[in-house]
Amino acid sequence: MFGIEISAASFLAGLAVGGFFAGVVIFVYFLCAYRELDAAYQAQILEWLQRRDAGGNKTP
């Protein structure tokens, strides 16, 4: 009986630790993806500003 409870507790603890590390990995992945997206968006805005200053297209 105690062996089943200990294995269940260790399984839940391992699940919690594994879920935590998976959450950290997913968070870092999304953070990197967001930074790349942000850089691409900044480049698009910069291009639009240069075209606007040159008298080109007025919409982004």
N, C-alpha and C positions, 0 to 999 in steps of 0.2 A: 504494500500500500504506500509506504513512504517512498519507494523507488519511483512509482508512477508520479507522485506529487513533485518529487525533485526533478524528474525529467520534464514534466510539464512546466515547472517554474523556470528551468534552464532554457527550455524552448521559447517561452515567452520573453525571457531576458535577451536571448539571442535575436529574436524577432524585433525587439525594441531597438537593440544596438544596430542591427542591420538596416532597419527602417530609418534610423537617425542618419547613418552614413549615406544611405541612398538619397535621403532628403538633402544632405549637404552637397552631394555630387550633382543632383538635379538643379539645386539653387545656383551653384557655380556655373553650370552649363547655361542656364537661362541668363545669368548675369553677363557672361561672355557674349551670348547671342544678342542681348540687348545693347551691349556696347558697340558691337559691329553694326547693328541696325541704326543706332544713334549716329555713328560716324557716316554711314551712307546717307542718312537723312540730312546731316549737316552739309555734306558735299552737294546734295541736291539744292538745299537752300542757298548755298554759296553760288552755285551756278545760276540760280534764278536771280539773285541779286546782281550778279555781273551782267546778265542779259538785260535786266531792268535799267541798270546804269548806262548801258550802251544804247538804250532806246528800243530794245527788242520787245519780246512778248511780255505783257504786263501781268499775266497770271502764272502762279507757280505750277 
